[in-house]
Amino acid sequence: MVSQIPIQESLRPRRWGDMAQGLDHPTVRLLRGYEFEKMPNAILIYGPSGTGKTSAARLVARSISCSGNSKSPLEDPCGECSSCKAILTSLRWSDNNISEIDCTKGTPVDVIVRIKETVRYTPAFSTTKFRGRIILLDEVHRNEGKLGNRLLKFIEDNQDVIFILMTTEPGQLSEPLKQRCLNVRFEPPPEKSMTRWLENAASVVGINLAAGVAQDIVRVVGRVPRLAITVMAAANAVAQDIVTLDDVEVAKCNTII
């Protein structure tokens, strides 16, 4: 049997095709379609929890930082250049050009200090496309009200830094900040594409699903990818050789949905 933690980590998207939404989803097409020269230095990715906002933000950051990616900033990261290898082997995103800040941890002052420290550092790697740094701000709504205009000023004063903001509560952000960003809404993926994604995910981690189980899980979790993986892992933990619909029922009773 496969434990939940390895499943969650091993299924982190490393390519755009790994996203549950699929390559043809409008949101993914929007993010991948930007030419680097026309990309704003602030992107706001918002939507329900568990739909892939952080995964998408990390892919955007990795694609921009990738020196082997010459056609578009948001093609798949090559996985072979110095930047890609450093990111994939590092235990902390902040070891590279990319810094990820969780706005739920610490005070607004702590967040400001971390942003200041990040923007003043010389990037570990530079590409022909981009020589600055990339800052990911997760759950930015938690502190944006208290940060006031300082975050907006950081974005406007640091054009050589790309800011990627993520939130489940865009309504709590100020209008000037939202207007300054490229706004990208993440929604639960369509049922059919997510079912195919979950079946493929199960195959990748060695979980055998009975017929109809993937679709049942997708419906149970309301098409939320992160919850789908959690329920599949929980069902696998109580299954014998193959995960059945009965195992999913047991998993539902032990999972907060």
FENWOTA-V108919 format. One record per helix or strand of 2 or more residues. SS is the DSSP state (A for helix, B for strand). FROM is the first residue (numbers start at 0). TO is the last residue. If there is no record, write none. Layout:
# FENWOTA-V108919
ss:SS from:FROM to:TO
ss:SS from:FROM to:TO
This chain:
# FENWOTA-V108919
ss:A from:3 to:9
ss:A from:15 to:17
ss:A from:25 to:32
ss:A from:35 to:37
ss:B from:41 to:46
ss:A from:52 to:64
ss:A from:81 to:88
ss:A from:92 to:94
ss:B from:97 to:101
ss:A from:107 to:119
ss:B from:132 to:137
ss:A from:140 to:146
ss:A from:148 to:156
ss:B from:160 to:166
ss:A from:169 to:171
ss:A from:174 to:179
ss:B from:181 to:185
ss:A from:190 to:203
ss:A from:212 to:219
ss:A from:224 to:237
ss:A from:244 to:252
